[in-house]
Amino acid sequence: VLRADVGSITFHGVTDVRTVNFDTDVRLEVGEVLVYPNAGSKPAEGEGLNKMATVTMYQCWPPQGSDLANDPEAQERYRDKIRQMTQKKHAHFVDYDCMT
């Protein structure tokens, strides 16, 4: 699933999408990714889109934005904040690049 300038979701392995309604089952917005946002619509684990995926998000800037450009310590603090937010959702954090 790709939304230009917003992000992408790459589902791992073979994914059966015959019953997926991408208009209602996937929400990919700046700063937010939801799969099966409607209560009761999520299939069993491993079916449809309820499986492992890699999420890439664009335009997720820290509040102070350009202040981080020249401050490696501030970049690391913000990366840690994103890592913690990711882990709270029981997801695996890969990386955050403050400069791209």
N, C-alpha and C positions, 0 to 999 in steps of 0.2 A: 504494500500500500504506500503510495507516494503522493505527497502534496507539496508541489514546488514551493521553495522558500519557507516551508513550515517544518517538514520532516518526513520521516519514512518509518515503516514497520516492516521488518523482514521476518517472516515466520519460518522457523527451522523445519527442515524435512518436507515431506510431501504433505500438502494441505488441501483438504477437500473443501472447496468453497461453493459447492452446488446449492447449499441452503443459506448462504451468507447474503444478507442484504447490506451492502456496504454503506448505503445512505443512512441506515438506522443503527447498524451494529458497530460502526467504527467512527470515532470522532477524533480528528487530528487537527488541533488548533495550536497557535503559538502558545507554548508553555503548558500544553495539556494533551494527553493521549488517553483515550478511553476506548476499550474494546468491550462490547456488550454493555453499554451504559444503562440500558433499561432493565429494571429488576425482572428476574425470571426468564430472561432471554438467553442466558449463558448456558451452552451445552456442557456435557460432561468433560472433565479434563482430558485433553488430547484430541477432542473432536472440534471441527470447525476451526475457529481462531483462538480457542481456549487452549493454547499451547505455548511453548517457549518461543520467544521472539527477540530480535534485537531492535531497539528503538533508537533512532537518531533524530534529534531535535535541533532546529535552527532558530535563531533570533531569541535565544534565552540569555539575555544580558543581565548582569548584576545591576542593582539600582544605581550605583555610582558610575557605572559604565566605563567611561574613559579614564577614570581615576586609577583603574587597575592596570592600565597599559604599562606603566613604569614602576609597578610595585609588586615584585614577585611574592612577597609575603602575603599581601592582600589577595593575590590570585590563588595562592594555596589555601587560604582561609575560605574563599568562595568555593573552590573545588571541593573542600571538605564538607561544606554545607550542602552542596549538591549530592555528594556521596551519601551523607546521612539521610537526606530526603529520599533518595533512591532506596536505601536499605530499609527504611521504615515501611516501604511498600513491598517488602520481601522480594526485591529485585537485586540483580547483580550490577553494580556500577562498573563501567568500563573506563570512561574518561570524560573530562570536560576541558575544553580549550577556551580560555577567556578571550583569546585573540581572534577567533574565527567565528 
